[in-house]
Amino acid sequence: MLRRWFLFLVCLGCSLPFLGAVTNARFELRVDEKASRILLTDLAPQVSLVVENGSRETITARIRLELLTPKETVAAATESKVEIESGAQKLPFTLPFKTRDLEPYEEDQALWYRLHYRVIPDALGTPPIEGLISLSEITPDLFELRIVGPGKATPGSRFTTKVLARHPVTHRPLKGVQVKGLITISGNGNDAVSLTSSGATDAAGYADLNFKLPSELEDDELELKVEGTLGLVTVKAEHDFDAFDEPTLFVSTDKPLYQPGQTLHTRVLMLGPSKHAIADHELEFTVTDPEGTVVARSVLKTSRFGIANAEWAIPESIRLGDYQLEFSTPDDDHSVNAVVKISRYDLPTFAVNVKTDRSYYLPGQNALVEIKADYLFGKPVTKVHVRLLRETDRRWNYSEQKWEASEGDKYEGDTQADGVFKAQIDLTEDYNQLATQHYNRFTDLP
């Protein structure tokens, strides 16, 4: 037993130097990519490479940095021999590259640049370490702009929009970005009006831009151009919006149903883009029958409150149906419509009530429908003929002046002494048809 332990200790002692060499070779040096930074200064980008030395001794190494373009070409390179002490430390480097060439003018090209590092220790047998870091991950100065604004604006009012500055990858908001906005409005002739506003982003990354729009605009579509600057980085963004300069019309009638010989009363309210009344504006009022023939026409003017009233004396001989009322501007660019029904109606002498024996029916069940007719003074209507039918379609025929319906099953009979007529409806065919509709679990029968 003692002999076996002695052999084990000897083997262990021989292997310790080898394990120590492997450990030193693989785990003494490490680049902390997340803690490394690139700062865009006036002259050239400054790199702060964070290197961790896990050993207790100072290591001498050559460090080479390369700035790679999106096309995998080397845009700049620098190399230096440094003494790396024990622990973590920031090693400064300067890349021979123009800082302004990293500004993301076109499609954020700077986000696609990468930093290639290579650390080569002088100690023999120690392999180099290398890696790639995206500039978007270690450049806090890079940002993108997002315009948060309405898609419509009202002439003569204030147009307010928000601009958000944030890091394009981490989406961390950036404070202190100087934001400028420009809206160019075409005027009469070759003159143009430029509206500007500026501000700085707050801790949440937002800046407000406010513009006072003219009351009259030549263009319906406007464009807001925004430019943000932080240090040497400049980012641009655009936002399109519409100038809502059309009036709004509201129409109302005194009732929806009229009889021949009555007088129809209607009025229209006209408001401008700023929701103020449009006074002394000419409007045309027309009444059109279901066949598209104009049966009445008049010209109106709005009052100082933007209101115009119209009346139409409905002829006694007019045909029944739905008639369309329209108020429109003389150029027909803006209009508003309403539909009224013209029909004859008389006071009823009795009322009819219908009820079923169930609120819903399951397969195998049939419906029992009870129809009860009572005079308005309470006495039941007896011995009156009742017709119950299925209607698949019902519409008013204006030319024939009558209702047309597509009828299905019919159930007919007379009311009894209590004014009640009952009909038993067979639902077998309806159940069979519902069974073929896999997307429906129930259906309503008219």
C-alpha positions in Angstrom: 0.0 0.0 0.0 2.8 2.5 0.9 4.5 1.7 -2.4 1.4 2.6 -4.4 1.1 6.0 -2.6 4.8 6.7 -3.3 4.4 6.1 -7.0 1.2 8.3 -7.1 3.1 11.3 -5.4 6.0 10.9 -7.8 3.7 11.1 -10.9 1.8 14.0 -9.4 5.0 15.9 -8.8 6.2 15.4 -12.3 2.9 16.6 -13.9 2.5 19.8 -11.9 5.1 21.8 -13.9 3.3 20.7 -17.1 -0.1 21.7 -15.8 1.3 25.0 -14.7 2.7 25.7 -18.2 -0.6 24.9 -19.8 -2.5 27.1 -17.4 -0.1 30.0 -18.0 -0.3 29.6 -21.7 -4.1 29.5 -21.9 -5.4 31.5 -18.9 -2.9 34.3 -18.0 -4.0 36.9 -20.6 -7.5 37.8 -21.5 -9.1 40.8 -23.3 -12.3 42.1 -21.7 -14.2 43.0 -24.9 -17.3 44.4 -23.1 -15.2 46.8 -21.0 -13.1 48.0 -23.9 -14.1 51.4 -25.5 -13.5 53.5 -28.6 -13.9 57.3 -28.2 -14.3 59.5 -31.2 -12.0 62.4 -30.4 -11.2 65.4 -32.6 -8.0 64.1 -34.2 -8.3 60.3 -34.3 -10.3 57.5 -32.6 -8.9 56.6 -29.1 -9.0 52.9 -28.1 -9.0 51.8 -24.5 -8.3 48.1 -24.6 -9.0 46.3 -21.3 -6.5 43.4 -20.7 -6.5 41.1 -17.7 -3.3 39.5 -16.6 -4.1 36.5 -14.4 -0.6 35.8 -13.3 1.4 37.4 -10.6 4.2 38.5 -12.9 4.4 41.3 -15.5 4.1 40.1 -19.1 5.7 41.8 -22.0 3.6 41.5 -25.2 3.1 43.1 -28.6 -0.4 44.3 -29.3 -1.7 45.0 -32.8 -5.0 46.6 -33.5 -6.7 46.8 -36.9 -9.8 48.7 -37.9 -11.7 46.6 -40.5 -14.2 48.1 -42.9 -17.5 46.3 -43.9 -15.6 45.1 -47.0 -13.0 43.3 -44.8 -10.2 45.8 -45.7 -7.9 47.3 -43.1 -8.8 51.0 -42.7 -6.2 51.7 -40.0 -3.7 49.7 -37.9 -1.4 50.4 -35.0 1.0 48.2 -33.0 2.8 48.7 -29.7 4.9 46.8 -27.2 3.5 47.1 -23.7 4.2 45.8 -20.2 1.1 44.2 -18.8 1.1 44.1 -15.1 -0.9 41.7 -12.9 -4.6 42.4 -12.8 -6.9 44.3 -15.2 -5.7 47.5 -16.8 -6.7 49.8 -19.7 -4.2 50.1 -22.4 -4.5 53.3 -24.6 -4.0 53.3 -28.4 -4.6 55.8 -31.1 -5.8 54.6 -34.5 -4.4 56.5 -37.5 -7.8 57.2 -39.0 -10.0 60.3 -39.5 -12.7 60.4 -36.9 -15.2 62.0 -39.2 -15.1 59.1 -41.6 -16.8 57.0 -38.9 -19.9 59.3 -38.9 -23.0 57.2 -39.9 -24.1 59.4 -42.8 -25.2 56.6 -45.1 -27.0 53.6 -43.7 -25.0 53.7 -40.4 -21.9 52.3 -42.0 -19.9 52.9 -38.8 -21.9 50.1 -37.1 -20.4 47.6 -39.5 -16.7 48.5 -38.7 -14.9 46.0 -36.5 -11.8 46.1 -34.3 -9.4 43.2 -34.7 -6.9 42.8 -31.8 -4.0 40.4 -31.5 -1.9 40.1 -28.3 1.5 38.3 -28.8 3.4 37.6 -25.5 7.2 37.5 -25.7 7.4 34.4 -23.6 8.3 31.3 -25.7 5.6 28.7 -25.9 2.8 31.2 -25.1 0.3 31.3 -27.9 -1.2 34.7 -29.0 -4.8 35.7 -28.3 -6.9 37.5 -30.8 -10.5 38.5 -31.5 -13.0 40.8 -33.2 -15.1 43.5 -31.6 -17.9 45.3 -33.4 -17.7 49.1 -33.1 -21.4 49.2 -32.3 -20.7 47.4 -29.1 -17.8 49.5 -27.7 -18.5 53.0 -29.2 -20.8 54.9 -26.8 -20.8 58.0 -29.0 -22.7 56.3 -31.8 -26.5 56.9 -31.8 -29.5 56.8 -34.0 -32.5 59.1 -34.3 -36.2 58.1 -34.1 -38.8 60.8 -34.9 -42.0 60.3 -32.9 -44.6 62.7 -34.4 -48.1 62.9 -35.8 -48.8 62.0 -39.4 -51.0 65.1 -39.9 -50.8 68.7 -39.0 -53.2 71.6 -39.1 -52.3 74.9 -40.9 -52.1 77.8 -38.5 -51.5 75.6 -35.5 -48.4 74.4 -33.6 -46.8 71.2 -34.9 -44.9 69.3 -32.1 -42.8 66.3 -32.6 -40.4 64.3 -30.4 -36.9 63.1 -31.4 -35.4 60.1 -29.6 -31.6 59.6 -29.6 -30.4 56.1 -28.5 -27.6 53.7 -29.1 -28.4 51.7 -32.2 -27.5 48.3 -30.6 -28.2 48.6 -26.8 -31.0 51.2 -27.3 -29.6 53.1 -24.3 -30.9 56.7 -24.4 -28.3 59.4 -25.0 -28.4 62.7 -23.1 -27.1 65.9 -24.5 -27.5 65.3 -28.2 -28.1 68.6 -29.9 -31.1 68.3 -32.2 -32.1 70.7 -35.0 -35.2 70.4 -37.1 -36.1 72.1 -40.5 -39.4 72.3 -42.4 -39.3 73.9 -45.8 -42.7 75.2 -47.1 -43.1 76.3 -50.7 -44.7 79.7 -51.1 -46.0 81.8 -53.9 -43.6 82.0 -56.8 -40.1 81.0 -55.9 -40.3 82.1 -52.3 -40.1 79.5 -49.6 -40.6 79.6 -45.9 -38.2 77.7 -43.6 -39.3 76.8 -40.1 -36.6 75.8 -37.6 -36.5 74.4 -34.1 -33.8 73.1 -31.9 -33.3 71.4 -28.5 -31.2 68.9 -26.5 -32.1 65.4 -25.5 -32.9 64.8 -21.8 -31.9 61.8 -19.6 -34.6 59.7 -21.4 -33.1 60.6 -24.8 -36.0 62.8 -25.9 -36.0 66.3 -27.3 -39.1 68.4 -28.3 -39.2 70.3 -31.6 -42.0 72.9 -32.0 -43.0 74.6 -35.2 -45.7 77.3 -35.9 -47.2 76.4 -39.2 -48.6 79.2 -41.5 -52.3 79.4 -41.9 -52.1 78.9 -45.7 -50.0 76.2 -47.2 -49.2 75.6 -50.9 -48.2 71.9 -50.3 -50.3 69.2 -48.7 -47.3 67.0 -48.1 -44.5 68.3 -45.9 -41.1 66.9 -44.8 -39.3 67.4 -41.5 -35.5 67.0 -41.6 -33.8 66.4 -38.3 -30.0 66.5 -37.5 -28.5 65.3 -34.3 -24.9 66.0 -33.1 -23.0 64.5 -30.2 -19.3 65.4 -30.3 -18.1 64.7 -33.8 -20.9 62.3 -34.6 -23.8 63.7 -36.7 -26.9 61.7 -37.6 -29.8 62.7 -39.8 -33.4 61.6 -40.0 -36.6 62.5 -41.9 -40.3 62.5 -41.2 -43.1 63.0 -43.7 -46.5 64.3 -42.7 -49.6 65.8 -44.3 -51.0 69.2 -43.9 -54.7 68.8 -43.2 -56.2 71.9 -44.8 -59.6 70.5 -45.8 -62.9 71.6 -44.2 -65.1 69.2 -42.3 -68.9 69.0 -42.9 -71.5 67.6 -40.5 -75.1 67.1 -41.7 -78.3 66.4 -39.6 -82.0 66.1 -40.2 -85.0 66.6 -37.9 -86.0 62.9 -38.3 -85.0 59.9 -40.4 -88.5 59.0 -41.7 -90.9 61.2 -43.7 -94.3 60.9 -45.5 -95.2 62.4 -48.8 -96.5 65.9 -48.3 -94.3 66.7 -45.3 -91.4 69.2 -45.2 -87.9 67.9 -44.6 -85.6 70.2 -42.5 -81.9 69.7 -42.6 -78.8 71.7 -41.8 -75.0 71.4 -42.3 -72.1 72.6 -40.1 -68.9 73.6 -41.8 -65.6 73.7 -39.8 -62.1 74.6 -41.0 -58.9 72.7 -40.3 -58.5 74.5 -37.0 -62.1 73.4 -36.0 -63.3 77.0 -36.3 -66.6 77.8 -38.2 -66.3 78.8 -41.8 -68.6 81.7 -42.4 -70.2 83.0 -45.7 -69.2 79.9 -47.7 -71.3 78.8 -50.6 -72.7 75.3 -50.5 -74.9 73.4 -52.9 -77.8 71.2 -51.6 -79.2 68.4 -53.7 -81.8 65.6 -53.1 -81.3 62.4 -55.2 -83.8 59.5 -55.6 -82.7 55.8 -55.6 -82.2 55.9 -59.4 -79.7 58.8 -59.2 -82.1 61.5 -60.4 -81.9 64.9 -58.7 -85.3 65.9 -57.5 -84.4 69.1 -55.6 -81.5 71.5 -55.7 -80.7 74.8 -54.0 -77.7 77.1 -53.2 -76.9 78.0 -49.6 -74.5 80.2 -47.6 -73.1 79.4 -44.2 -73.8 81.9 -41.4 -71.1 83.4 -39.1 -71.4 80.2 -37.1 -70.7 78.0 -40.1 -74.3 76.7 -40.3 -76.5 76.5 -43.4 -80.2 75.4 -43.3 -82.2 73.8 -46.1 -85.8 72.7 -46.5 -87.5 70.4 -49.0 -91.3 70.2 -49.4 -91.8 66.6 -50.3 -94.4 66.2 -53.1 -97.6 64.3 -52.4 -97.0 62.1 -55.5 -93.4 61.2 -54.8 -92.4 57.6 -55.0 -91.4 55.9 -51.8 -87.9 54.8 -51.1 -84.5 56.0 -49.7 -83.4 59.5 -50.8 -79.9 60.9 -50.5 -79.2 64.4 -49.2 -75.9 66.0 -50.2 -74.1 69.3 -49.3 -71.1 70.0 -51.5 -68.7 72.9 -52.2 -68.9 74.6 -55.6 -65.7 72.8 -56.8 -67.2 69.4 -55.5 -63.9 68.8 -53.6 -65.7 68.4 -50.3 -69.2 67.0 -49.6 -71.2 65.3 -47.0 -74.2 62.9 -47.4 -77.2 61.7 -45.5 -80.0 59.2 -46.3 -83.6 59.6 -45.3 -86.6 57.2 -45.9 -89.9 58.4 -47.5 -92.7 56.0 -46.7 -96.4 55.9 -45.9 -97.3 54.8 -42.4 -100.5 54.6 -40.4 -101.3 54.0 -36.8 -101.8 50.3 -36.2 -105.0 48.9 -34.7 -103.5 45.7 -33.3 -100.1 44.4 -32.3 -98.5 41.1 -33.2 -96.1 39.3 -30.8 -94.0 36.3 -31.6 -92.2 33.9 -29.3 -90.5 30.5 -29.5 -90.6 27.7 -27.0 -86.8 27.7 -26.6 -84.0 30.2 -26.9 -81.9 27.8 -28.8 -82.3 24.3 -30.3 -80.1 21.2 -30.2 -80.0 18.4 -32.8 -83.2 16.4 -32.8 -85.3 19.3 -31.5 -88.0 21.2 -33.5 -89.2 24.8 -33.0 -92.7 25.7 -31.8 -93.5 29.3 -32.8 -96.4 31.1 -31.2 -97.9 34.1 -32.9 -100.4 36.2 -30.8 -102.4 39.1 -32.2 -104.2 41.6 -29.9 -106.1 44.8 -30.5 -104.5 47.9 -28.9 -107.4 48.0 -26.5 -106.6 44.5 -25.3 -109.1 42.2 -27.0 -107.5 39.3 -29.0 -107.8 39.3 -32.8 -109.6 36.0 -33.7 -110.0 34.2 -37.0 -107.4 36.2 -38.8 -105.2 34.5 -41.4 -101.5 34.1 -40.4 -98.6 33.3 -42.7 -95.2 32.4 -41.3 -92.4 32.0 -43.8 -88.6 31.8 -44.2 -87.1 34.9 -45.8 -83.6 34.6 -47.3 -83.6 38.1 -48.8 -85.8 41.1 -48.5 -85.5 44.5 -50.4 -87.6 47.4 -51.6 -88.2 47.6 -55.3 -88.2 51.3 -56.1 -89.4 50.8 -59.7 -92.3 48.5 -58.7 -92.9 50.3 -55.4 -93.2 47.1 -53.4 -91.2 44.8 -51.2 -89.6 41.8 -52.8 -88.5 38.8 -50.7 -87.0 35.4 -51.5 -89.3 33.0 -49.6 -88.6 29.5 -48.3 -90.9 27.3 -46.2 -94.4 28.5 -45.4 -96.7 27.8 -42.5 -100.2 29.2 -42.6 -103.3 29.1 -40.4 -105.9 31.1 -38.5 -105.8 32.5 -35.0 -108.0 30.8 -32.4 -110.3 32.4 -29.9 -107.4 33.6 -27.8 -105.8 35.3 -30.8 -103.0 32.7 -31.0 -101.6 30.7 -33.9 -98.9 28.0 -33.4 -96.7 26.5 -36.0 -94.3 23.5 -35.7 -91.1 24.1 -37.7 -89.1 21.1 -38.8 -85.3 21.8 -38.3 -83.9 18.5 -39.7 -82.6 20.0 -42.9 -81.0 22.9 -41.0 -79.2 20.5 -38.7 -77.8 18.6 -41.7 -76.6 21.8 -43.3 -74.9 23.0 -40.1 -73.1 19.6 -39.8 -71.3 20.3 -43.1 -69.9 23.7 -41.8 -66.9 22.8 -39.8 -66.1 26.4 -39.0 -69.6 27.1 -37.5 -71.0 25.6 -34.3 -74.3 27.4 -34.4 -76.4 29.5 -36.9 -79.3 31.9 -36.7 -82.4 31.1 -38.8 -84.6 34.1 -40.0 
